[in-house]
Amino acid sequence: QVQLVESGGGLVQPGGSLRLSCAASRIIFSLYTMAWYRQAPGKQRELVATITTAGTTNSVDSVKGRFTVSRDNAKNTVYLEMSSLKHEDTAVYYCNAKNVRLGHNYWGQGTQVTVSS
């Protein structure tokens, strides 16, 4: 079955950096738009950043200039580089793989990011 496995979360001080990774298996990775979502306690899951099959990226305004999404199709992996982290970035971060034409929408199990001094 399809697996998306996130890693790289943890505890970081405000202003610090983290790099999240999401390794995909059992999909043709290059055919999927990849995305990072996050869900803070008591809040709805929100889209953070996306990267299309062509490498076009987009991100929510609250992380622009601080977070960068990238992908390595040879490694079936998508990354989220996070810098200048703030308390409000604390959340569980989820990886998503989507192919609308195939009707596929897959999720990882999530990785916790906690920004605290």
Secondary structure, 3 states (H helix, E strand, C coil): CCEEEEECCEEECCCCCEEEEEEEECCCHHHCEEEEEEECCCCCCEEEEEECCCCCEEECHHHCCCEEEEEECCCCEEEEEECCCCHHHCEEEEEEEEECCCCEEEECCCEEEEECC
